[in-house]
Amino acid sequence: MYFLQFAVWGCYLSCFGQLLGAGGVGADIQWFYAAVGLVSLLTPSLFGHFADSFVPSLRLLSMCHLCASIAMFGAWVYADSHPQLSFWPFFLIYVAFLAFYMPTMALANATTFALLKREGKAPVDRFPIIRVWGTIGFVAAMWFVNSAYLYDGVFGFTINDANPAASSRFQYTPMQLLSSSVFGLLTALYSLTLPVTPVPNPGKSSSFSDIFGFKAFKLFKVPEVRTFLIFAIFTGVCLQISNGFAIPFINHFMAFDEYAGSLAAGNATLLFSVSQMSEAAFILITGIAMKRLGFKSVIFLALAAWCLRFLFLGIGNPGDGLIWLLASMIVYGVAFNFFNIAGHIYMDQKSDKSTRGFGQGLLMMMSNGIGATGGMIAAGAVVNSFCKWEMVPSASGTGMMRLFMGDWSAPWLIFAGYSILVGLLFLLFYRSSACQKTHKSDVTGINDKFLPDQSM
């Protein structure tokens, strides 16, 4: 289930920006990625309430995937029939997809935990082995759309940028959306084969405040929690920037003769998948770092890693600078996990029983909601001030392509400077005597409760 579910996202998330640029709405990339955060503020809580009170989580999971698959199919139909996209029709279809897809993250976890407990198996032991298949599915989907093509009615695979079919690979065309829709349908159907668990609180009604977790805002009364959550907004700014702009950045090297035939320039999605592999690898290292260094240091290292993530993109290229692009992908595992896992453990420690679940949602709201949304809007303004989409000939001779050309080093260095500044300010302003070290039991508990679902 996790393999299929995350394949839905992996088919398009990283290469979506290139498709938007080719369709003439490249200047609005930030709004499509900001929509992830906006939708995440509302529908996961709402559908979670339904799963707790009215509909078994597995049935609701299947329904959400089916509706998301239909919406994504509509996005494919529109994009395939409109080589030049209009912002509002395409954006609204995509938002409809997100409205049903984003709740599946929490619903899948709820289903998995319920099934494991029903079988008498400890989630702390079994869940990591299950959840890692989500990352594997995400990477496998990235490899698929990177290499698969449909050219003159012939389906095939290639990673050779000189192949006449190379520009028809799914990473450049609306076929990435159709692939996502198909995986969504498969996930919906497969979910129906799993055992159904009962509704935890059948028929229970909740207030608007309870459903959307507003009572968790009382955590802001605790000074150190308030400081952390404010910085979570500023850290959240970093989360979606590379998802939206890294692939168009790597692809723009295809316009330069010195990178003609470069495996990296023509296979940006494949290269970007190293980030997800790094994310999986650094989960265990995060736990060790928390036990050895403590919460404050781990959060600072996360921000320092975001700085390196952007800095390495700024100085890298697919030729003699390939090592820096690879380094950027590898350091992503530290940047994402060190903030995400440490933050969720911290909120668990600072919340009481009545606000524990809402506290987790509050962190997601601050970082992946407000922070990532505002960050993408601001990042789009920065990138658009240095770069613009142009029709240019591919250096490999495969024809004209619309690529995001300009001085890319400037925005990446600006983002790097921003990240390290936030990190230094966090060191200066955050004060806590109770959370300088994390107990072993807290780190172990991360495995069944707080594995990251918002990668990318």
N, C-alpha and C positions, 0 to 999 in steps of 0.2 A: 504493500500500500504506500509506504513512504517513498519507495523508488519511483512509482508512477506519479505520485502527487508532486514531488519536487521536479520531476521531468517536465511537468506542465510549465513550471516557472523557468526551468533551464533552457527550454526551447527558444525563448525570446528575450528574457530580461536583460542580458548583457549586450545583445546585438540589436535591440529595439531602436536604439539611438541612430544607428546607421540606416535602418529602414525609414525612420521618420525624416532623416536628412534627405534621403533619396526621393522621398515623397513630397518634398517642398515645405515641410513644417519643422525643419531642423532648428530653427530659432526658438521653437517652443518645446524642445526636449525636456526642459526642466519641469514643465507643468505635468507631463505624463508620469515622471518619476515622483514628483511631489504628490500626485494623486494617491500613491501607495500610502503615504502617511495620513492624508486626509481621510481616506476610507477606513484606515486602521483605527481611527478615533471612534468610529461608530459601530460598524457592522459586527466585528468580533464579539463585542459585549452583548449586542442584541441577540445574536444567534446562540451565544453561550447561555443566555437566559432561557431561550427556547429549549435547549438541550437539557438544562437542569430541571425544567418544570413540565414540559409538554411532549417533546419528541425525542426518542432515543438518539444519542449522539451519532451513532453509526448511520441511521436512516437520514438524519439531517446532513451528515457529511456527504452521503451519496447524492442527495438532492442539490446541495450547494455545488458539487463538482459538475453535475449535469447542467445546471443553469449557467455556471461559468463556461462550460464547454460550448453551449449554445451561443453565449455572448461572444466568445472568442471566434467561433465560426462566422458570426456576423461581421466581426472585425476583419476577418480574412476576405469575406465576400466583398466588403466595401473597399479594402485596400487593393484587392486584385482587379477590381473593376474601375478604380480611380488611381491611375498612375501618379496624378498630382492630388494629394490628399487635401481635404478641407478640414481645418482644425476642429471645429465644434462637433460635426457628426462623428468623426473618428474618435475624438476624445470622450464623448458621452458613451459610445459603445464600449470603449476600454474601461471606463469607470464602472459600467454595469458588470463587466467581467470581474473587476477587483472587488466589487461589493459582495460577490458570492465566493470568490476564491480566497480572500484574506481570512475569513472565519474558519476555513478548513485547517489552518495551522493548529489552532487550539482544539478544534473538534477531533482531529486525528490523535492528538496527545491524550485527550480525555477518553477516547475510545480505547487506546492502547493500554492506559493505566487500568481501566476498568476490566479489560480482558485478562491482563496479567494478574490482577488481584483475585479475580474469580477463579483463576487456575492455581492460586496459591503460590505465585511466583513473585519474587521481590522486584519491583521496578528498578531499584538501584542497581541490580545485577543484570537485568535483561534489557532495559530500555536503551542504553548506549549502543548495544549491538544492533538493535532494531533501527534506531534513529540514524545511524551512520549510513544506512541504505538510502536515506533522503539525499545526502550529499553525493553518494555514488550516482543516484538517478539524475541529479542536477548536472553533474559533470558529463555523464553519458549523453544527455540531451544536448549539451553544448557541443560535444564532439560530433554528434549526428548532424545538427544544423550547420556546423562549420564545414562539413565535408559533403553532405548530400546535395545533389542538384537535379533539376528537371530541365532538360535542354532539348529543344526540338522533339518533344514527346518521349525522350529517353531519360530514364531515371538511372542515376549512378552516383559514385563517390569519387572525390578527388581532393587532394591538398596541394596540387600543383597549380600555381597561379597562372602559369602559361597555357594551361588547358583552355580551349575555346569555351568550355562550359563553366569555367571558374567563376565568372561574374553572375552565373545563374544559381550559385549555391544558396541554400535556404537562408544563410546568415545575411544575405543581401536582399532577399525577396519576401513577399507576404507569405510564402510557404512556411516560414517560421511560425506564423500564427495558426495555420492549418495544423501543423505538427502539434502545437500546444493544445489545440482543440481536441485532436484525436487522443492524446494522452489523458486529457480531462475526462473524456467519455470512457476510456478504459478504466480510469480510477473509479468513476461512479459505478460502473458495472462490477468491478472487482470488490468494492466495498460491500456490496450486497451479499457476497459469499461469506463474509465474516459473521461470527455469532453476535446476536443483538444483546446488549446489556440494558437493564431496566433504567427508567428515568429516576434520578436520585431524589427529587422532590416533586412528585407528581401533583399537578394542579396548583402549586404554590404561586401566588402572585406577588410581585415586588413593585416597589415604587420606582419612579423614573430615576431617582437618585441612586437607588440600590442597583438597578440594571447597569447604569453607566459608571458606577463606582465613585460617585462624587464624594462620598464620605471619607474616601482615602485622602482627600485634600487636608484632613486634619493633621496628616503627617508633616505638613509644612510648618506646624507650630514648633517642631523640633529643629533648632538652629542648624545642626550639622546635616540633618536630612535635607532641609531647605537649601543649604549651600550645594550639596551634591546634586539635587534635582535641577537646580539652576544650571550647573555645569553640564548636566546630562543633556540639556537643550543645546548648549554650545558644542558638545561632543557629537550629538546627533546630526549636526550640520555635515559632518564628514561621511555619514553612512552611505548616502546614495550618489555622491559626486562621481566616484570612479565607475559605478554601475552605469551611469548615464553617459559619461564622456570618454571613458578609456578606450572603448572599441572604435568610435569615430577617430580618436587620436591615433591609434595604431594603424588604422586603415589609411589615414591621410599620407602615410609614407609610400603608398603605392604610386603616388604621383611623381616620385623622385627616381631618376635613372640609377642612382647609386644603390637603391634598394630593390631594383627590378629582379624578380625571381626570388626575393627573400621569403623564406618559409614563414617567418613571423608576421610580416606585413600583410600577406595574403591569407593568414590563418589566425586572425586576431582573437576570434572566439575560443579557438583551441588554446592559445597562449593564456587567455584570461582565465581559463578553467583551472590553471595552477593555483589561483587564489582560493578556489573552493577546496582543492586538495590540501592546501596549507591550513585552511580553517579547520578541517577534520583532524589534521595532525597535531595542531596546537591545543586541542581541548585538554589533553592530559597535562601538558606543560603548564597550562593556566593554573591548574590545581596546585602543582608544585610551587609555582611562583607565589601564589597567595599564602601558602603555608610558610614560605621562607621570607617573603618581603612584606606582606601585609597589604591591606586594601589601598591605602593612599598611594603607595609606590606602584602598585599594579595599574591603577588608573592613570598615573602619570606616564608609565611605560606605554600604555595604550595610545595616549595622545602623541608621545614621541614616535611610536610606530606609524601613526597616521601621517606624521610629518615626513618620515622616511618613505612611506608609500607614495606620497605626492612628489617628493623631491626626486626619487628614482625615476618616476615617470617623466619629470621635467628634463632630466639629463640623459635619458635612455633613447635608443633607436634600434631598429631591427638589424643593423649592421654591427659595427664594433661596439655599440652601446647596448647590445642585446642582454648582456649580463645584468645591466641596471633594470631593464624591464622585468627580467626574471626575479631579481631581488625585490622589486616592488610587489610582485605577485606573492612571493614567499612571506614577506613581512606583513601582508594583509592578515594572516592567521593570528598574529600577535595583536594587531590593531583592533580587529573585530572581537576576538574572544576575551582579551584582557578587560575590555570595558563591559561587554555584554554579560559574561558570567559573574565577574566580580560585582557588578551593579545589582544583579538579581539576588545574589547571596546577601549583599548588604541590606537591600530592602526587606528581605525575609527576616533578617535579624532585628530590624528596627520597627517591624510591624507586629501588632498583637493579633490574636486569632481572628478578630472580627474584621481586620483590614489587610490580612496577609495576601489574599488573592487580589484584592483591589490595589494593594501596594505594588504588586508586579505589573498590573495594568497601568498604574500611574507612571512608572518608570518608562514603559513602552510609549505612553502618551507623550511624555516629555522628550524622549530621544527619537523614536521612530515616527512619532506624530508631528509635534510642533517643530522639533529640531531638524529632522530630515526634510520636512516640507519647506520650512523657511530657508534651509540651507540650499536646497536645490534651486529655489527661485533666485536666491542671491548668486549662486554659482553660475546659473545660466546667464545672468547679466554680466558676470566677469568674463566668462568664456566668449560670449558674443561680442564683447568689446575688443577682443584680440583676434577672433577667428570668424570666418563666414563660409557658408556652403557654396562651392563652385563646381561647375562642370569642367572636368580636366581629363586629359588622356591618361589612361593607365600606362605606367612605365613598362609593363610586361607586354603591351601591345594588344590587349584584349578589348580595347575600345574605350569610349568615354564613360566616366563615372562621376557621380556627384559626391565630392569629398569635402570634409571640414578643414579648410586650409587656413593657415595663419601662424602666428607666433605662439605655439603651444607651450613653450617653456615658461612664459610669463604667468599664465593662470595656474599652472602646477606649482610654481614657486610661491605664488600668493597663497594658495591653499596650504602649502607646507608651512609657511610662516604663520598663518592663522592657527594651525594645529599646535605648534610648539608654544605659541603665545598663550593659548588656552591652558595647555599643560602647566606652564610656569605659574599662571594665575591660580590654578587649582592648588598647586603646592603652597602658594602664599596664603590663600584664604581658607582652605579647608582645615578644620581642627577637629580631632576626635581622639579621645583617650581610650574609648571602649572598643574601637574597631581597628586597631593597628595591626592585630594578628587575627587570622581566621583559623578556627579549630578544625581539626582533621574531619570531624563529623560533618561540618558545614560543607567542606569541599567535596566529600563523598556524596552528600545529599544533592549536589548539583546535577548528578547524572540522571535522576528520575524526575527532576522538577524544572530545571532551568536550562536545558540544552538549547542553543540558539536556533531560532526558526527564521530570523529576518536577515539572512546573509545576503550577500550579494550587493 
